[in-house]
Amino acid sequence: MSDKLIVLTTAGSETEARKMAQTLVERRLAACVNIVPRIQSVYRWEGKVGETEECLLLIKTVKAREDQVRTAIRELHTYDLPECIAIPIESGSAEYLKWLSDSVE
């Protein structure tokens, strides 16, 4: 297993998603952030079921930056409780994984 991660979060608008993505890459907390616009989220919040159109962010980073990414998401996010889920990258092209590491360290 590698030390690379994909961190998932959502944003309430494309503007917010772009701001988070730009800041994460500028701070070298992420090598790349993909923004998937217009996803539909169904969730339970404060005892009620809600449905919202959001953007999904796929944040490519390394394990050593995970806490800093989580802190930045909380800082930049408009939600009271933003999603922040890390998924390990089991494998990938050696050249891409090296680029990912070099971009955040």
N, C-alpha and C positions, 0 to 999 in steps of 0.2 A: 504494500500500500504506500502511496505517496503522501507527502505533507500538504498536498494541494486540496483546496475546497471550492465548492460552489455554495455561496450563501444566497438564500432566497429571501426577498422581501417584496412587499407590494407598496404602491403609492396611489393616492387618490386622483392624481392627474399626471399627464405627460410632462407638464412643467416641473412638478415636484420630482418626478422620476429622473428627468434630465439633470436637475440640480444635484440630486443625490449622486447620480452616476459621475458627473463631472467632478464633484468634490472628492469622491472616493479615489478616482484615478489621479487627480492632481496631488492628493496627499500620499500617493503611492501605497494606498491601502488595498487597491485592486489593480490588476493588470488590464482588466476589461470588464465592462458592465453591459450586458445585453438588456434592452428594454423591449418587452413584449406588450404592446398596447391593447387596450380594450378586452381584458379578460373579465369574465363574470364570476364574482365571488359570492357564495352563499355561506353565511356564518351565524353563530349565536353570539350575541353581545348584550350584556346586561339583562339577561333573561328573555330576550326576544330574538327571533330569527330575522336577519336582514339580508338584503341582496344589493350589491354595489358593483358598478363597473370600475375597474382598477387597471393599473399597469403592473406587470410582474418584472422584477429586476433579478437577473442572474449575475451574481457578482463573483468573479474569478479571483481567488486570493490564496494565501498560504496559511497554514495552521498558526504560525507565529503571529499573524496579524488579525486573527479571529476576534479577539477581545476588542481591539481598536476599531474594527469594522462594526461590531455590535454597538460600541459607544457612539460612533459617528452616525449610525442609523438612528439611534435614539435622539441624538442632537439635532439632526436635520429633518426628522419626520414630523408630520402634523398629527399623526394618530397618537392616542393615549397609550396604546399597546401595539407597537408595530411588530409585524411578523419578522422573525430573524431565525432562520433554520439553516444549519450548515450540513452539507452533504459531502462526504469525502470523495475525491476523484480517485478511483481505484487504479486507473491506468490511462495512458494517452500517448500521443506521439512525443518522443523524447525532445524534439526540437521545440514543440509548443510548450511543454511543461517547463523547459529551461527558460524560455522567453517569459513565461508567467512568473517564475521565481525571480528572474533578473529585473522584472518590471516593478516589483513591490519591495525589493530589498535595496 
